[in-house]
Amino acid sequence: MVYTDYIEIKPEKRFGKPCIISTRISVYDVLSWMAEGMSIADIIDDFPELNEVQIKACLAYAADKEHKLKVLIA
């Protein structure tokens, strides 16, 4: 998946947090809902402007960010 087709970062929107394009819903919002136990279907029920592909793009963004994380050993 190319998450950049669904995720944008604009300094003037949500203080530069990564958001789903054409919404003010951040990747953090989606990840926190899932961490609280919401399923993709639950999120779409609550936010019908979202679809499954956009939600999976949030997961792909988080996975890519985690993959690029560097650990410094002191």
Secondary structure, DSSP 8 states (H G I E B T S, - for coil): --GGGTEE--TTSGGG--EETTSS-BHHHHHHHHHTT--HHHHHHH-TT--HHHHHHHHHHHHHHHHH------
